[in-house]
Amino acid sequence: MLKKPDHTTSSLSPFLTAVFLLTTAGVAGAQDAPSEETIEFFRRNCVSCHTIGGGALTGPDLKGVAERADEAWLVDFILDPKGVIDSGDPYAAELLRKARGLYMTQVPGMDRTKAEKLVDLIVSESAKERSLFAGLQISDRPLTEIDIERGRGLFMGTVPYENGAPACISCHTASGIGGLGGGRLGPDLTDAYARLEGRKALSAWLGSPPSLVMQPVFKNHALDGEEILAIVAYLKSVSESEGAAEPASVLQFVLLGFGGSALLLLLFDFLWRGRYRATRRPLIRDSKHARIGASS
């Protein structure tokens, strides 16, 4: 006698199988998801030169880069970009040409594990319709004289940044700022707008400076969109003016040093003139009394 099929069991098995497969896929997806540490590392070190799906900046758009180059090659390039370029690799040479001869900087503290995680992150973000790193959204409205003036104020420190960032002049100089010029810790920014080929790349750099000196300073003092736009407007106007910034001469510093020293000496003399007299007069008086006593 044939046994009647158990429809409950036969219909439940595919359901349980589906649940198992979805759960397994979810666990695998969670394991493969980039860590917050990797995301933050990319944000700190890469977004000033690269987007994922937002177009080229100083460096190429990284969307789909694993389809253009082997992942192992990408890891080697991240570890030692100059070494790979100088080895004569044709793809690396093409990247250098498109970057107008600018070498990708070697990220401090980079190791193979971090590089592999970065490549995994890029692959993961490339598969999304819109990546977390599609690029900083900066207005494309025309830049105005008001933007330029505000940008100059932000650069010089006469207009404070909302988040308390230090003025640009403390580390940088630019043409036309007058006086003794700006700081020398960072590069001259006179041609920054032209060197980075416009608003988009310069805005990305200002939004997340990759410099080892600037990173810790701006980590908790990021510029907002309008401040970035104002600095871009100012540096654009500076870039279009003639001549680079002229550093203050040694003679200027020497003359200022002598002048400052002379003023300080005059000030000390003014403040202490009564002190010297108050010391000398009692001595003279006591000396006179001693002579009179001796003669009598």
C-alpha positions as CSV (number, residue, x, y, z in Angstrom):
1,M,0.0,0.0,0.0
2,L,1.4,3.4,-1.0
3,K,2.1,5.9,1.8
4,K,0.3,9.2,1.5
5,P,2.7,12.0,1.0
6,D,3.2,14.3,4.0
7,H,2.5,17.7,2.3
8,T,3.3,19.6,5.6
9,T,6.8,18.2,5.7
10,S,7.4,18.6,2.0
11,S,6.2,22.2,2.0
12,L,8.1,23.1,5.2
13,S,11.5,21.8,4.0
14,P,11.9,24.3,1.2
15,F,10.9,27.1,3.7
16,L,13.4,26.0,6.2
17,T,16.0,25.7,3.5
18,A,15.3,29.3,2.3
19,V,15.5,30.7,5.9
20,F,18.8,28.9,6.4
21,L,20.2,30.2,3.1
22,L,19.1,33.8,3.9
23,T,20.5,33.6,7.4
24,T,23.8,32.2,6.2
25,A,24.0,34.9,3.5
26,G,23.3,37.6,6.1
27,V,26.0,36.3,8.4
28,A,28.5,36.1,5.5
29,G,27.5,39.7,4.4
30,A,28.0,41.0,8.0
31,Q,31.4,39.3,8.1
32,D,32.5,40.8,4.8
33,A,31.2,44.3,5.5
34,P,34.0,46.9,5.9
35,S,34.7,47.8,9.5
36,E,34.1,51.3,10.8
37,E,37.9,51.6,11.3
38,T,38.5,50.9,7.6
39,I,35.8,53.4,6.6
40,E,37.3,56.1,8.8
41,F,40.8,55.3,7.6
42,F,39.7,55.8,4.0
43,R,37.9,59.0,5.0
44,R,41.0,60.4,6.7
45,N,43.6,59.4,4.1
46,C,42.0,59.0,0.7
47,V,39.0,61.2,0.1
48,S,41.1,64.3,-0.5
49,C,42.4,62.8,-3.7
50,H,39.8,60.1,-4.7
51,T,36.1,59.5,-4.9
52,I,34.3,56.2,-5.5
53,G,31.8,57.1,-8.2
54,G,32.1,60.8,-7.9
55,G,34.6,61.5,-10.7
56,A,38.4,62.1,-10.7
57,L,40.0,64.5,-8.3
58,T,43.8,64.7,-8.0
59,G,43.7,61.0,-8.3
60,P,41.4,58.7,-10.3
61,D,37.8,57.8,-9.5
62,L,38.2,54.4,-7.7
63,K,34.8,53.0,-8.7
64,G,35.3,49.6,-10.4
65,V,39.1,49.9,-10.1
66,A,39.3,46.2,-9.2
67,E,38.0,45.5,-12.7
68,R,40.8,47.5,-14.2
69,A,43.6,46.1,-12.1
70,D,44.2,42.9,-10.2
71,E,43.5,43.2,-6.5
72,A,47.0,42.0,-5.6
73,W,48.4,44.7,-7.8
74,L,46.2,47.3,-6.1
75,V,47.5,46.2,-2.7
76,D,51.1,46.5,-3.8
77,F,50.4,49.9,-5.3
78,I,48.8,51.2,-2.1
79,L,51.8,49.9,-0.1
80,D,54.5,51.5,-2.3
81,P,53.0,53.7,-5.1
82,K,56.3,55.3,-6.1
83,G,58.1,52.0,-6.2
84,V,55.4,50.5,-8.5
85,I,55.4,53.6,-10.8
86,D,59.2,53.7,-11.0
87,S,59.4,50.0,-11.8
88,G,58.1,50.8,-15.3
89,D,54.6,49.3,-14.8
90,P,52.6,50.6,-17.8
91,Y,49.3,51.0,-15.9
92,A,51.0,52.8,-13.1
93,A,52.8,55.1,-15.6
94,E,49.4,55.9,-17.2
95,L,48.0,56.8,-13.7
96,L,51.0,59.1,-13.2
97,R,50.3,60.8,-16.5
98,K,46.7,61.4,-15.7
99,A,47.7,62.8,-12.3
100,R,49.9,65.4,-14.1
101,G,53.1,63.9,-12.7
102,L,51.9,63.9,-9.1
103,Y,52.9,60.7,-7.2
104,M,50.4,59.2,-4.8
105,T,51.8,59.7,-1.3
106,Q,52.6,56.6,0.8
107,V,50.2,56.6,3.8
108,P,52.1,56.4,7.1
109,G,51.4,53.2,9.1
110,M,50.1,51.4,6.0
111,D,50.7,47.6,6.0
112,R,49.4,44.7,3.9
113,T,46.4,44.0,6.1
114,K,45.2,47.6,5.9
115,A,45.8,47.7,2.2
116,E,43.8,44.6,1.6
117,K,40.9,46.0,3.7
118,L,41.0,49.2,1.7
119,V,40.7,47.2,-1.5
120,D,37.8,45.2,-0.1
121,L,36.1,48.5,0.9
122,I,36.6,50.0,-2.6
123,V,35.1,46.8,-4.1
124,S,32.1,46.9,-1.7
125,E,31.5,50.6,-2.3
126,S,31.8,50.3,-6.1
127,A,28.9,47.8,-6.1
128,K,26.6,50.4,-4.5
129,E,24.4,52.7,-6.5
130,R,25.9,55.6,-4.6
131,S,29.0,55.2,-2.5
132,L,29.7,56.8,0.9
133,F,32.6,58.3,-0.9
134,A,30.9,59.7,-4.0
135,G,32.5,63.1,-3.1
136,L,32.0,66.2,-1.1
137,Q,28.8,68.1,-2.2
138,I,29.9,71.6,-2.8
139,S,27.7,74.2,-4.5
140,D,28.5,74.9,-8.1
141,R,27.1,78.5,-7.9
142,P,29.2,81.3,-9.3
143,L,31.8,82.6,-6.9
144,T,31.3,86.3,-5.9
145,E,33.4,89.2,-4.5
146,I,31.7,88.5,-1.2
147,D,33.0,85.0,-1.2
148,I,36.5,86.2,-2.0
149,E,36.5,88.8,0.8
150,R,35.2,86.2,3.3
151,G,37.8,83.7,2.1
152,R,40.5,86.3,2.6
153,G,39.3,86.9,6.1
154,L,39.2,83.2,6.9
155,F,42.7,82.8,5.5
156,M,44.1,85.8,7.4
157,G,42.3,84.9,10.7
158,T,40.2,88.1,10.8
159,V,37.1,86.0,10.3
160,P,37.0,82.9,12.6
161,Y,36.0,79.4,11.5
162,E,32.7,78.2,12.9
163,N,34.3,75.0,14.4
164,G,37.4,76.8,15.7
165,A,39.9,75.8,13.0
166,P,43.1,77.8,13.0
167,A,43.7,80.4,10.3
168,C,45.4,79.3,7.2
169,I,48.1,82.0,7.5
170,S,49.5,80.4,10.6
171,C,51.0,77.7,8.4
172,H,50.7,79.0,4.8
173,T,51.3,82.1,2.7
174,A,49.9,83.4,-0.5
175,S,50.5,86.2,-2.9
176,G,49.3,89.7,-1.8
177,I,48.8,89.1,1.9
178,G,51.3,91.8,2.8
179,G,53.3,92.4,6.0
180,L,55.7,89.6,6.8
181,G,53.7,87.1,4.8
182,G,52.3,83.9,6.3
183,G,53.7,80.8,7.9
184,R,56.3,78.5,6.4
185,L,55.3,75.2,7.9
186,G,53.0,74.4,4.9
187,P,53.4,75.2,1.2
188,D,52.7,78.5,-0.5
189,L,49.1,78.3,-1.7
190,T,49.3,81.0,-4.4
191,D,48.9,78.5,-7.2
192,A,46.8,75.8,-5.3
193,Y,43.7,76.4,-7.3
194,A,45.5,76.0,-10.6
195,R,47.7,73.2,-9.4
196,L,44.6,71.1,-8.3
197,E,42.8,72.2,-11.5
198,G,39.8,73.9,-10.0
199,R,37.0,73.9,-7.4
200,K,36.2,70.2,-7.1
201,A,39.7,68.9,-6.2
202,L,40.6,71.9,-4.0
203,S,37.3,71.6,-2.1
204,A,37.9,67.9,-1.5
205,W,41.4,68.7,-0.2
206,L,40.1,71.4,2.2
207,G,37.2,69.1,3.3
208,S,39.6,66.4,4.4
209,P,43.3,67.5,4.4
210,P,45.6,64.5,4.1
211,S,48.6,66.2,5.6
212,L,50.1,64.6,8.7
213,V,50.2,68.0,10.4
214,M,46.7,69.0,9.4
215,Q,44.9,65.8,10.0
216,P,44.9,65.9,13.8
217,V,44.2,69.7,13.8
218,F,41.1,69.5,11.5
219,K,39.8,66.1,12.8
220,N,37.5,67.9,15.2
221,H,37.5,71.3,13.5
222,A,36.3,70.5,10.0
223,L,35.3,73.4,7.6
224,D,31.7,73.6,6.5
225,G,30.6,73.9,2.9
226,E,30.3,77.7,2.7
227,E,33.7,78.2,4.4
228,I,35.3,75.8,1.9
229,L,33.7,77.7,-1.0
230,A,34.9,81.0,0.4
231,I,38.5,79.7,0.7
232,V,38.3,78.3,-2.8
233,A,37.0,81.7,-4.1
234,Y,39.9,83.5,-2.4
235,L,42.6,81.1,-3.7
236,K,41.1,81.2,-7.1
237,S,41.5,85.0,-7.1
238,V,45.0,84.7,-5.8
239,S,45.9,82.1,-8.4
240,E,44.7,84.4,-11.2
241,S,46.8,87.3,-9.9
242,E,50.4,87.6,-11.0
243,G,53.4,86.6,-9.0
244,A,54.0,84.3,-6.1
245,A,54.2,85.3,-2.4
246,E,57.4,87.1,-1.5
247,P,58.9,85.9,1.8
248,A,60.0,88.5,4.2
249,S,63.8,89.2,3.9
250,V,66.4,88.6,6.5
251,L,67.0,92.3,6.7
252,Q,63.4,93.0,7.6
253,F,63.6,90.5,10.5
254,V,66.9,92.0,11.7
255,L,65.5,95.6,11.6
256,L,62.4,94.6,13.4
257,G,64.4,92.8,16.0
258,F,66.6,95.8,16.7
259,G,63.5,98.1,16.7
260,G,61.7,95.8,19.1
261,S,64.6,95.6,21.4
262,A,65.0,99.4,21.5
263,L,61.4,99.8,22.4
264,L,61.6,97.2,25.2
265,L,64.6,99.0,26.7
266,L,62.8,102.3,26.6
267,L,59.8,100.8,28.2
268,F,61.8,99.1,31.0
269,D,63.6,102.4,31.6
270,F,60.3,104.2,31.9
271,L,58.8,101.6,34.3
272,W,61.9,101.3,36.5
273,R,63.2,104.9,36.6
274,G,61.8,105.5,40.1
275,R,63.2,102.2,41.4
276,Y,66.8,103.3,40.7
277,R,66.3,106.7,42.4
278,A,64.7,105.1,45.4
279,T,67.7,102.8,45.8
280,R,70.4,105.6,45.3
281,R,69.0,108.3,47.4
282,P,69.0,106.4,50.7
283,L,72.6,105.3,50.1
284,I,73.7,108.9,49.5
285,R,71.8,110.1,52.6
286,D,73.3,107.4,54.8
287,S,76.7,108.2,53.4
288,K,76.4,111.9,54.3
289,H,75.2,111.0,57.9
290,A,78.2,108.7,58.3
291,R,80.6,111.5,57.3
292,I,79.0,114.0,59.6
293,G,79.2,111.6,62.5
294,A,82.8,110.8,61.8
295,S,83.8,114.5,61.7
296,S,82.1,115.3,64.9
